[in-house]
Each structure stands twice: as C-alpha cells, then as structure tokens.
Amino acid sequence: MSDILLITPPFTQLNTPYPATAYIKGFLNTKSISAFQMDLGIEVILELFSKKGLSSLIPKGEIVQFSENSQRIHTLWDDYVITIDAVIAFLQGKNPTLARQICSGNFLPEASRFNQLDDMEWAFGSMGMQDKAKHLATLYLEDISDFIVECVDENFGFSRYAERLGRSANSFDELYAELQKETTHIDKITLHILEERVKEFQPKLVLISVPFPGNLYSAFRCAQYIKVYYPATKIAMGGGFPNTELRSLKDKRVFEFFDFITLDDGELPVELLYNYCHSELVSEPEFKRTFLLENNEVVYKNNTTKSDYKHAEVGTPDYSDLHLDSYISVIEIANPMHSLWSDGRWNKLTMAHGCYWGKCTFCDVSLDYIKIYEPIAAKILVDRMEEMILQTRETGFHFVDEAAPPALMREVALEILKRKLVVSWWTNIRFEKSFTKDLCILLKASGCIAVSGGLEVASDRLLELIKKGVTVEQVAKVTNYFTEAGIMVHAYLMYGYPTQTIQETIDSLEMVRQLFQIGSIQSGFWHQFAMTAHSPVGLHPDEFGVIPQQNEITFANNDIQFIDKTGINHDKFSFGLKKSLFNYMHGICFDYDLQDWFEFKIPKTKIAPDFIENALNNSVDFSLKPTAKLIWIGNLPIVDYFTKSKKGATWAMAKMTFYFKTDTIEISLEKTQADWLLKTLKSVANQPVLLKDIKMDFESQFEDFELFWFSKPMNSLRNSGLLVI
C-alpha cells in the first residue's frame, strides 16, 4: 500500500519520464510520506506497440474507405506484428545489433513516412548506424501511428492524446461530452493498467499531473474511472496545464471527476491535501492554492498561513518506481537539437525556481512559476546530481529552467570540475552578454553539450519591445562563443509578433541566414507568436496594438485569439521561413535570394550581407575587470630550462609544454616569469582567484601585467584553459 499514487497520464515523451511526479515524490520522501509513481504514457505505448497489442488492434469486420497508405499498412500488417517487439527492444537500447538489419533495407515495412526520408548521409554520416537505424525505426512507428489515427482512434499521438480537447478550451462542454462516450481502444489499455495499480496500492489520494493539453483528456478518463470504482479515493490534478490554463475555473462539472485542482508549486498544496485525507474531521481544513467544490459551488481556497517550501528544501527528485529501462529513444527529424529532446534518457533538474530575467512580454511572467525567482546553491544542486546518478545510473542531465542563470551555471560548472564528475548536461538560456568566451569554455569543460535560447525576432526594435534585453549583435557574439567552445546552439525564432512589419520579418530571416552561414548556430525553429492570457501582451493588449477575440471563460484560459491592428497575415510566411531554415541547417542554399523561399512578392532585405561577420569581428575585448576571477582547468605543464644568448647577454629561459586532450601547446618565457606562472597555475587550478590579486602579485615582481597578459604565449593559454570568469 501507498498513501499517495502519482500518475502522469498519456502521453508526453517516449524517451524519458516527465519530471513532475519525480519532483513531488522526492519532496514526499522528506516528509516520510509513502508514494508510488507511474508514467501511464510509456506503459500504454509499450502495451500497444507490441506483438500482442498490434495483433489485437486491427478492427473486426470490413474496413470501409481505407486511404491508399492505410491499405498498404493493412496488407503488410503481419510484417509489422512480426518485427514490432524487436524494433521496440532496439529503441530501448536492448538490441543494438538490430541496427545493421534495419539499415540494410528490406527489413522494416515502409509506408508514406519513408517518402519524406531525409538526406541520410548529411544527417548521420557514413558511420552513424545506430542513429540512422533509430530514425528509420521512428518512421516505421509513425507509419503505424498514421494507421491508428485513420482506422482506430483519431485522437492518438505519440506525445499527446486528444490534444484538441484541451487546447484553448474556454468551455468544458466539448471535453465533457467526449467523456460521456464509450471508451476508446487507447482508453481501455490505459484504464486496465490503472486498475492494476490502484488495486495494488489502494491509495487514499491520487495525484494526476497534467503538464500539457495532450494529457488532459486521459487525466479526466482516469479520474472518471477511479470515481466510479473507488469512490472513497480522493483525486487531485496539478501540473503545467492547470497552472497556466485553469486559473479562471468556474465549471462545477469538473468536480464530478476531481476533488481538488492545485495551482503553481505543488509541494505544500500536496502536503495539505495529504493531511486533509489522513486526518479526522476538522472545522477548517487548510489548503494552498486549491480549487474544490463547496456547497455545490467552485471555490478557491488559500487559507493556510504556511509559506511555500524553498527550492533548497524540496528534496532530490526520485525516479524510483518508473520503468527507466523501458523508455524508447526516437529520432523523428534529422535536427541535431530535436534529437536531445527525443533520443536518450535525461535526468531532469532545475537550477533555479522561476526566471531571473522575468521581463519578456510574450511570456507568462505574471505567474509564480516564472515570477518568483529563487536559485539554489551550486553545492546542493551537484549533490542532487550525484544522488540521481546513483539512483538512475544515468549521467545525462537536462536542466529544465525557463532561463538558467549564467552566474549559477558558472558555479555549477566549477563544482562539477572540483568533484571530477563526468556528466553531460544541457539547458535553456538567454543569449546575454554574461556568456563570455571564457565562461563558455568552462561550461564545456564541465560537460555542457548544448544550449537553447530565444533569438525570437532578429530585429533590435522588436527585441526591445519584447524586453528581451539583448541585441542581434550581442546574440551573434554569444552564440559564436558557445559554438567555438564545442557547445551546440539551438535558437528559438519567432514571427508575427504584434506590430511586426513584413520588412522586419524578411530582415529577421536574413539575420538567421547569416548566423547559420557563419556557423554561429546549428539548429533553430520558427514559432508563430501566440498571445497568452498571463503575458504582458495578453494582460495589456492595447499597448501592443492587438485586439483580443475571447469567449466567456468557464474552463481553460491561456491562448487568446487576436487581431493585429497592422492587418498583416503572418500565416503566409510560415512555409517559406521553415523551408529556408531546413536548408540552412543542412548547410546549403545560403546563396539563394530570400525571394526564392516565398511564392508572393517580398521586399529586399535592408540588412548588410556582412552584418553578422562584422559583429563578430568587433568582439575583441582588451579590458580586465578587477572583480573577475582567474581559473586554470588544464594540466600543469612540463618545464624545461635553458639559456638564451644574444650579443653577449645571456638569459635564463624556460620552455613550458602543456598537454591538452586534443593538442599540445609550447610556450617559452623568461625563467622568473615561467616560475611565477607555474606557481600561479597551481593556485588557480579548479579554484578561482580574483584577477586583481593575481595582477597585484605579478606587479610585485615584474612590470606591466597587461603587456604580459595579452602577449602571444599567454594568448595561447587563454584560448585553452586559462580562463577569466
């Protein structure tokens, strides 16, 4: 038995569990509250995509009006049934030798998904057999998915289910009507697995985490089932969807399914719900940010005097109970950054609660999960990393911050190096000036493999309107620093922002073209601007020249339809922007005229063809900030002493040979300076020291620290492991 059952309903990711339940279970551990967690999504997928699952999938009787593609899949169905278990095992990392069979051809049945097969040589090279096989196996699964959508359940999707019912659902009517219908094939699998767990653990409280609209329908189906068959069990919903969408909830029919809906940080609300479910009747139970039904009316209770737990107090995420070896790695498209989201299992952690910037006008900065910024000490964070490595046997980490703070990233990197941990990690950032060349080298040394960040609209006017706090020139420099350090860069790109002109859209595309051509970014994705209810644009639309088009809110409220007063139809740019980006990511078509990407007339760009190149050439900085710190992350050198003579004069010299992982650097200095440098390197090895103290020490023995610091020998070291951070 467990006090609490934690559920992530179908569907989120195939390759790694969504972390919400692991976060809550980690917190409950600190309170000695027993909880069992399950990712219903991956369990349903594995049940469906199996020999047994596919064998029972074909509908009984004659199927009318098959598309040509589904007819092909139906005819080849035995081939899918025969191969499915082997393919799933391969994608779970349990059957790696199957890659050669998959890549050799004539093994997987192929339908329409294979018609759009990418340039495999570009995507995976001649040796990338495992990744190539994952991509082909993913197309095979997507063919089966297409058949399921057409012939079995139109709501199916690998990372979402019945998403349309949860997206911008101002009214509960459509979802409620759907829940009165017969259960679907996917529902039956879901509820069968759910029943086994509820029977096994007999929880008093079930917590269902709903991160996205694509989890909402299944969450209600699960709650509906528990209400019918286990009426004494209390059910609560929390997670990203209610946090953003259900803040204006009024429809009491929701509480036919759920007893409670909590908002924002879940730790204290869950603890109070646990106390409520496990205590005798009290006159005034305490709740934190909780909707419930009282006297047949929806009420919002926030009547506790207790404060939310600090980020440092919530414990280490606990992934126990989850079937970590059963997740499947897929590669849907040959985009280097997208593979991080879908390939491999990542431990999820958060560096800081909220966003340290918190000003972007398109973002939900009015909500607590972004507004309340609270970083955690680097030592505690790396402690948690080590705990999770022991627990999961995985050394990959995805920090899921809104925007990871540069100062904290630096301290985490130093702590990782200090402990000599071997980890790989990636996160989301702002491309701000704090990311210097040296900091990027430090982050890479600690295991940082990739960053994603919002370039948004590559226009300084719009970046200022967005309050992004960066300029295009600054973004170019920062992304180039990351790239030079060996860290992959993905840029979020936006079009259709309020008041954006056609000229600005085209100029933005030109900026993006130049960034890819020069190699500063390796991956990107264009998103059309969406207005949300809790963003500055949504809260103050008049200030941004947009007119909201909204119904009465009784259920969900986030995405808001609007009319842009400019009257520009931004939808028509979508295909051209995405097609050009696809080619730029392949490293081709940089010489195409921008007009070639669009079937309608566009203006010429006003951006100089060498704008980005000039921005990078202007990035040399000869200033020395006295508050900066010096650190050495390389090995100590081998020193050989010799003498040098010229015109009768003799100097004692030293040759210092530095061995790095991929190259060797030799420098020669006068013996006294070499001895000072060696002593200094020992003192700053993985231990930062103020640069002003280093300068003072140098100038107590020699003259002109700047002349020495910017000399050719020192420049070699500063490009390798002698960093100012």
N, C-alpha and C positions, 0 to 999 in steps of 0.2 A: 504493500500500500504506500501511497504518497499523499502528502497533504494537498499538493498542487500538481496539476497536469498542464504543461506548457505546450502549445501547439502553433506551428507555422502551417497554415492551410495551403493547398495547391494554388498557384505554382509560383516559385521565384527563380532561383538559379539551379542549374543542373550540376555545377562543378563544386559548389561549396555552400554550406548552410548559411542562411541569412542570420546575422548575429544576435538579433533581439532577444530570443529566448535564452541564448548562452549568457548574455549580459545579466538578465534577470535571475537565472539560476545561480550565477556567480554571486550576486547580491544576496539571494536567499541563503546561500551557504554561510554567509557572515552572520546570519540570524538563526542558524541551526534549524531552518525550515526545510523539510524534505520536499523535493520536487523532481518530477520526471519530465523530460522534454522530448518532443518528436517533430521531425520535419515530414509532415504528411505528403508534401510535394514529391520528394525524391522516392518515398515508399510507393506512392501511386504510380509514378513513372516506371519504376522497376517492375511493378506488377503488370502494368500494361504492356511495356516493351520487353516481353519475354516470350518464350515459345508457347507457354500456356496462355498468356494474355492475348497474343496475336491469333492463336488458334480459335479463341472464343470471340474474337472481335467482328468477324465477317457477319453482317446481319443475315438472319434467316430469311429464306424466300428470295424471290427475284428482286433485283435492284433496278429501278427504272431510271433512265436518263443519266447514266454514268457519263462523265466527261471522258474524252479520249485518254487523258492522263490517268484517271482513276480506273478506266477499263484495263489499261496496261498493268497497273499495280495489282488489280484484282486477279488478272490472269497469271501474274508472277507470284501470287501470294505464298505459295508453298516455298518459293525461294527465300522470301522474307522470313517465314517461320523457321526454316532450317538454319539460317545464318544469324538470327537476332541475338541469341544467347552469347555466341562467340564475339559478336561486334560489341555488345554491352560490356562484356568482360574486358575486351581490349580498351575501351574508353574508360574503364575503371582502373587501368594500369595493371591488370592482372594477366594479360595475354599479349605481351608486346610483340611476340614473333608473328602475330597475325598481320602486322603492318605490311610485310612483304607480300602476303597473299592479297591484301586489299589493293596495294599499289600495282600489282602485276596485271590487273584488269580481269574482266570476266569472272569475278567472284561475287561482287555486290550486284544485285538487280538495280537497274538505273531507270529513273523516270525523269520528269521535267526539271527537277532541281539541277541535274547534271548538265542541262543545256546551257546554263549560265556559268559553267566551270571557269574559274579564274585562270590567269596565266600561272600555271603551277610552278614553272621554273623560276619566275620572278618571286612568287610568294614563298617558296620553300627551298629553292636551290636544288642542286643535284643530290645532296646528301640528307635533306630533311625528311627522311622517310616516315618517321613517327608522326610528325606534324601533317605531312601530306595525307597519310592514312586517316588521321583524325578528321581532316577536312572532308575527305571522301565519305567517311562513315557518318559525319554530320549531315551531309547531303542526303544520304540514304535514310537517316532518321527523319529528315524533313519531308522526304517523299511520302513516308508512312504517315507523317503528321498531316500532310495535304489530303491524303485519303480519308483519314479520320474526320477532318473538318468537313469534307464534302459528303461523306457517306454515313458517319456515325454520330458526330457531335460537333456542330458548327462553332461551339464556344471554345474548343480545345486550342491550346497554345503551350509550348514548352515552358515558357516563363510567365505565363498568365492564363487565367481561365475566366471566361465570360467578362472580360475587361470592360466591354462597352456598358455593362450594367452599373459599373462603379465610377465611370469617368464622367465628371460634371453632372452627377445625378442630383439636381436640385430637389427633386421629389423622390420619395421612396416607392412610388406606385409601380414602376416597371419591375424593379427588383422584387418587390413583394409579390407581384403577380407571377413572376418566374418561380418563386419559391412555393407556390401552390400547385405547380405542375408535377407530373411524375418525375422521379429521379432519373438522371441520365446514366449512361454507361459509366462515365467517369465518377459520378456521384456514388454509384453502387460500390465501386472499388474503394473510394475514399471512406465511405461510412462503414464498410466491412472492417477495414484496418482500424478505424477509430473505435469501433465497438470492442475489438480485442483489447485495446489499450485501456479503455475505461473499465472494462470488466476486470482487467488485471490489477489496476492501481486504485480503483474506487475512490477517486479524489473528491474532496468536498468542494474544491474550487478549480475550475478550468479557465486558464488564461489563453486567449486566442490572439496572437499577434498578427495584425494586418498591415504590412508595410506599403502595399500598392493596391490600386484599383483591381488588378488582376487576381488578388487574393480574396476580394470581398465576398463574392457570391459563395465560394466554398466555405468561408468562415460562417456565413449565415446557415448554410446547409448543415454544417457540423453542429452549430448551436441548436438548430431546429431538432436534430436527431437526439441530442442529449436532453433537451427539454421534454421530448415525448417519452423517452425510455428511462431517463434518470432524473426525474423532476426535482429531487432533493438537492441535486448538484447545482451550485451557483456558477454562472458563466460571465466572464468579463472580456471585453475587447479593448486592446490598446495597440499602439504602433503608429507608424508614419501616416497611414491613411486617416484614422480618426484625428490624429494630431493636427493635420492640415485641413481636412475636409469636413469634419463633424462638429466644429466649434459652435455652429448655429443650430444644432439638432433640436427639432420640435416634435417630430412624428412619433407618437407613443407606440405605434405598431412595431417599432424597432425592439421594444422591450418584451415582445412576445418571444423573442429569440435570446436576447441578452439581459442579464440582470444589471450589469454595470458597463459603462464605457468610460475609460480614463483617458486623460489628455497629458501630453508632454512627458517629462521624465517619469518612468514607471515605478521606480523603487519604492518610494513612500506610499503612493496610492495602492500598490500591491500589498505592502505590509499591513496597511489599514484594512484592506479587504480580507486578508487572512485573519486578522484579529476579529473582524466582524463575523466571519464564518465559523470561528472556533470559540466564540465567547457566548456566554449566556445573554439573554435579552437585556439590553441596556436602554435607558431612556433616550440617550442622544449619542448614537454611534458616530465615530469620526471618519470623515472622508477627505480625500485630497483630489481636487480637480476631477470630480466623478459625476457623470450623468446617471440618474436612476429614475425609476417610476415611483411616485409617491402620491397617494390619493388620486390615482389614475391620471396624473399629470407628469410630464417630463420636468425634472428639476435638476439643477446643477449644484452639487454640494462641495464646498471647500471650507469646511468648518473646523478643521484641526488647527491647533496652534503650532504644530511641529513644522520645522523647516525641512526643505529637501536635503537629501544627503549630498555632501560634497563629492566631487569627482574622485577624490582620493579614498573615499570611504565605501565605495560600492563594490569592491572586491574584483577579483580577476575573472573574466568570462570563463565559463565552464562548459566545455563541449561534450562532456560525458553524456551517454545515452544515444547520441546521434551516431548514425552509421557512417563514420568518416571514410571508411574504405569502400563505400558503395557509390559515392558521387562520381559522375561521369564528366570527363573533360571533352569539350566540343570546340571546334573552330568553325564558326559559321561563315565568316568572311575573312579574306586574307588581309586584315588590317592588324598591324603589329600591336596596337593598344587594345583593340577589342579582344585579342586572344588572352590578355591578362584578366579580363572580366569573365571569360568563359572556359579558360583552359587552366587546369591545376587548382589545387585546394589551398586557399589562403586563410590564415588566422586573421580575424577582424579585430582591430583595436581602434581606440580613439585617443588621439594625443590631447585634445582639449574639448571641453564641452562648449558648444556654441562657436561663433566666428569672431576672431579678433578684429576683423575689419567691420563687418556688420553694417555696410552703408549702401550696397548695390541696390539700385532702385527696382530691379526686376525680381529680387529675391524676397523670401518671406521673413524679412528682418524684424518684423513686429512680434514674431512668435518666440517663445522662451528657448526653444531648442537651438535657435540661432542667436537670439538677443543676449542671453546670459552667457558671457564668456568666462570660462574657468579652466585654465590649463592645469596639468598635473606635473608633479616633479619628475624629471627625467629618470631618476633612480627608481621610482615606483613603477614607472612605465616599463623600464627594461626588466625589472623584477617580474612583472606580469608576462613579458615576452618569454622569459626563461621558464616560468611556470607552465605557460601554454605549450612550449616546445616539449617539455617533459610529458605533458598530458596528451598531446596530439601527435607527437613525433614529426611535426612539420615545422620547418624553419622559414616559411614564407609568410609575410605579414602585409596586409592591406590596411592602412590607417584610413578610416572612413570619415575623416574630418570634412567639414564644409570647406575649410581652407586651413591647412596645417600652418601653425605659426613658425616663421623662419628661426627665431631665437630658440624655440623649443626643439625644432628639428636639429639644430646645431648641438644642443646639449644631449639629445638622444644619440646622435651620431658619436659624440665623444664618449658617452657611457658604453655604447656598443664596442667601440675600439678598445676602451680601457679593460673591458671584460673579455676581449678577444673572442667575441661571439661571431659565428658565421651565419648570417641571415640574409635574406633578400626581402626588400620592402619597397612599397610604392604608395603614393598618396596624391591628394588634390591640393593645389596651392593657388595663390595669387602670384602672377609674374611681377613681383615688386622688386625694387632696387636693392633690398636686403640680400637678395640672392646674388652674391658676388661670385666671381670666377673661383676664388679660393674656397668659398663655402660649398660650391657645387662639387669640387674635388673631394672635400671632406665627406660630403653626403655619399658620394660614390664609394669611397673607401669603406664606409660603414655598411654598405650593402644596398643602397638605394639604386633601383634599376629603372624607375620610370616616374614621371610626374605628369599630371593632367592639370590644366588650368584654363581659365576663361580669357581668351583674347577678345571674345564676344564680337563687337563690331570694330573692325580695324579702321576707326576714324576717331581722331582726337576730340572732335566736337561731341560725338556721341559717347565716347568713353567718359568725358566729363559729365554729360547728362546722366549717364548710368551711375556716376560716382564710383567708378572702378578704382580710381586712384593711381592709374598707370597711363602711360602714353604708348603709342605704337613703337616708337624708337626704343623705349625702355624695355618693352616686351621682346623686341628683336634681340637686344643685348642679353637679356636674362635667358631666353630660350637657347641662344647660342652658347652661353656658358654651360648650361646643362648638357647640351649636345656634345660639346668639346670634352666634357668630363666623362662621356660614355653613358649618360642617362637619357633614356628615350623620352620624348616630349609629345604629348597629345594636346591639341588646342581645341577648346570648345568655341565654336563660331556661331554668331547669331545674325539673323537678318529679319527685317520687318519691325525693328524697334520703333516706337512712336516717334514721329516727325522725321524718320529716316527717308532721305531722298533717293531717287534712282541713282543719281551721281555717286552718293555715298556708298550704295551697295556695290557698284562697279569698282569704285576706288578700294573698297574693302577686299574685294576679290583680287585685285592687283597686288595689294599688300600680302595676301595669303600666297599668291603665286610666287612672289619674290622670296618669302620665308621658306617655302618648300624648295625653290630652286637653289638657294644658297645653303640649304641643309640645316637650317635652324630648328625646324620642327619636322617630325617624321610621320605624324598622324593627326587627323583632325576630323571634325564632324560639324556640319551646318545644322543648326536648330532654328526653326522659325519662332520668333518671340511669342510667348504665351503670357497673358496677363493673369496674375493670381490675386485672390482676394486679400491676402495678408502682406502683399508687397507695397512699397510706396506708390507705384503706379496704380495698383488696384485700390488703395486707400484714398489717393488724391488724383483721380483720373484727369480732372480739369487742368492740372499743372503740366500734364504731358500730352495734351491735345487729343485725348481719346474719349469716346462716349460709350460707357458700359451698356450691354444689352443683357439684362438679367431677369430671371423669373423669381417668384417668391421662393425663399429658402426654407424648406422644412427638413431637409436631409443633408446632402453634401453641398459644400460651398468652397471651391478653390479656383479652378479655371473659369475665367469670365470671358464670354464673347464680347467683342467691342468693335466699334467703328473708328478707324483712324481718320482724323479730320483732313489729312493730306489727300485722302481718296485713292492712294496708290494700292494696287493689287499686288501685294508682295508674294502671293502664292505662285505667280507665274515665274518667279526667279528660282524656285526650288530645284527643278530638274537640272538647269544649267549650272547652278552652284555645286550641286552634288556630283554631277558628271565631271566637271573640271577638277574637283578635289580628288575624285577617284584616280584620275590620270596623273595628277601631281604627286599623289602618294606612290604611284608606280615609277616616278622619276621621268615622266615623258610629257610631251605636249607643252613645254614651257614657252615654245616659240609661237604657239597658236595665238592669233588675235583673240581678245576676250569676246569679240562679237561672234566668234565661231561656236561658242557654247550656247548661244541663245537663238531662237527662231524668230525673234522680234528685234526691232532696232533698239540698240542701247547707245548711250553717249560714250565718247572716248574717255579713258581714264585721265585724271589730272595728276596722278602720282608719277613722279620721275622714275624711269626704269631702273635707276641705281639707288633708290631711296634707302632700302634696307642695307645694301652694301656700304653706303656712306655712314649709316647709323652705326654699323659695327666698327668701321674704321675710326670712328670718333670715340672709341671706348677706352683708350689708354688713360690710366689714372696714375699720376706720379705723386699723389698726396699720401701722407702717412698719418692716420688717425691715432693719437696717443692712447685712446681708450681701447683700441683694437688689441687683440691677443695673438701671440705667435705660437704655433704648434708644429711639431715635426711628426709626420706619420710614416716616414720611411725607415729603412735600416740604417744603422750607423756605418760610416764609411771605413774602408781600409786605407790607412795613411802611410805613404812612403815619403821619407825626407830625402832631399837632395840639395845641392848648391848650384847657384847660377852666377856666372861671372860675365861682366861686361865692362870693357875699358878699365880693367884693373880692379874694379869693385866686385865684391862677392856678397851674395845674399843667401841666407838660409831659406829654402823653399819646401813646400810640401805638396805632394800630389794626392788628392783625395778621390777615391774610387767608390762610387755609390751604385749598388746593385738594386735595381727595382724589378718588379715582377716581369716586365716585358722589355726593359732596356737597361743600359749601363751608362752612367754619366761620370766623366772625369773632369775635375777642375784643379787648377793649380793656384795656390796662394802663398804669400809670404808665411814663413813658419809661425810667426807670432799670431797672425790673423787666423791661420788654419787651426792652431791650438785653441784660440778663443771660440771659433766656430764649432769645433768638436765639443768643447765644454758646453756651449750654448745648446747644441742639438740634444745632448744628453738631458739637459734641464727641461727642455720643452717637448721631449718625446711623449706623445699622447697626453701631455699635461700643459694646457695653455698658460702662457705668462704674458703679462701686459707688455705691449711693444715699447711703451715709453721706458720701462725698466730695462729692457734689452738695449735700447738706444743709449740710455744713461751708462750702462755697464760698458758698452763699446767705447763711448767717448771718454771714459775714464782712462783708457789705454791708447786710443787711436783718435784720429781726426775724421770729421765729416762722415757720419753714419749713412746719410742719404747717398753719397757717392759710392760707398761700399755696397749698400743695399741694392741699388739699381745697376750694379756692374754686371758684365756679361756672365761671369761664373755664378753669381748669386741668382741671376735671372733663370739659369738652367735649373737650379734647385727650386726656385719659386714656382716653376711650371710643373714640378713633380711631386714634392711632398712637404715643402716648407711653406706653410700657409698662414695668412693673416685673416683672422675671423672675428 
